[in-house]
Amino acid sequence: MASPGKKHIGLYFCFLLIVFLCIGIGVQRSVLALDNLDNELKPLLNLATVLITIQKEYVDPAIENKTEELLNGAIHGMVSTLDRYSVYLEKDEAQEFNDQTQGSFGGLGIQIDLVDDWLTVIEPLPGTPAAEAGIIGGDRIVEIESESTKGINIFEAQKKLKGEPGSKVTVTIARRGEKELLQKTITRAIINTYAVEEKEKKMIDETIGYVRLRDFTKDAAVELATAIRDLQGQGMKGMVLDLRDNVGGLLDVAVQVCDLFLGKNKLIVSHRDRRNRERRYETSADSLGNFHLAVLVNEFSASASEIVAGCVQDHKRGILVGPAGHKTFGKGSVQTLIELKELRGAALKLTTAKYYTPSGKAIEDMKGLTPDIFAQTTDEQRFEIRKAGKTGYIPAKFLKIEIEEEEKEKIEEEQSNAPITVDEVFQSKEKEEDTLYDVELFTAYQCLKSMEVLNTVKTEPYRFANSGN
């Protein structure tokens, strides 16, 4: 067995060899070239020095056998200096990333992201362990198994939250309006996701349909197309596409979704790399019709959601509606998954380009898309609506579904002669609850009803000024 000293010398010369290979000089010239190393490559020697010092001096002698672990840590640190989206994925993390985009994985059933540097629940998926445990959108996970999440990255958090189906994990959350931290112990399960949930596609009234698209996993465009055709069969003339809290997914799926609305040969999005090389994506299929379209977005609509929203907005195919004071998330960059075969299945999820909308706007540089219409609601109201489970709810009285006068009198007479019911006793409470409704959805609905009145297909004649200006 080599002595520690010889081992460290070997490591040092391995680093030297890597440096010389990088700058294209032969091993025979290596000693003469030491003084001429490029300044940008000299830090590699610094890394070797730090590694050797740790293995010689650290209190736990077992560190001598953890060279790979130490270098992995160095790689993680190096990539983290680039941007919040570039990540070094070790083998199991790379597999987890692929699982998520395929639409089936094990865990709690929550969408998470870093918001203001806190691990934040964007939304629990319906019918999942997280939803059943009472987790709601906006909750901030401050601890996982009593370990602080301060400074954690998304993939590290996902790794801790996932596990064998049937196993448990305890999370500590901070919730708006609660003075004390809340602790939830949740049993993990296999999570099968659907981009369009059955209960989230419906007719709001006789002519306006509503579909919520939760993500851009591989079957999302097919699920959305099926939902649209179903609603068209029910008489849909206008549609609200809800992309709120949709943090994105696969670029190809975003392109397929745009196909449903635009028709052939329309520019959807382009991206340019560091050398200004451009790749353009255009529609290639017929649209599903020229129905009126309103797209709901919020500050958590990101990536693929912004591609679809930006495309709809730039082509004036529909209008964007969002909460007052908020743009979309502003993730307008391309991450390429680069497999690192030399590192045993590890991969780099690396930012390699920026997205541009059809009119040439860089989503990343603009820090998000600005809605055409701002729904007049506060963050506090939105939280209460979410907490009460009123997302997607509009009181029937707001829909102005007209009843013939004769029919109205008949209903009133029947109500006056009817015996007192439990519903009647609690009627005042129900009226109070009607003050909690989805203001953003209702705003989009009103826009579509206005379009109906104007009896036009294109949105250009009735482009609204931002109500927040």
ABEGO torsion letter per residue (X at the ends): XBBAAAAAAAAAAAAAAAAAAAAGBBAAAAAAAAAABBAAAAAAAAAAAAAAAAAAABABAAAAAAAAAAAAAAAAAAAAAABAABBBBBAAAAAAAAAAAAGBBBEAGBBBBBBGGBBBBABBBBGBAAAAAGBBBGBBBABBGGBBABGBBAAAAAAAABEBBGBBBBBBBBBBGBABBBBBBBBBBBBBBBABBAAABBBABAABBBBBBABABAAAAAAAAAAAAAAAAAGBABBBBBABGBAEEBAAAAAAAAAAAAEBGBBABBBBBAAGBBBBBBBABBBAEABBBBBBBBAABBEAAAAAAAAAAAAGABBBBBBBGBBBAGBABBBBBBBBAAAGGBBBBBBABBBBBAAGBBAAAAGEBBBABBBBBBAAAAAAAAAAGABGBBBAAAAGBBBBAAAAAAAAAAAAABBBBAAAAAAAAAAAAAABBBAAAAAAAAAAAAAAAAGBABAAAABBBBAAX
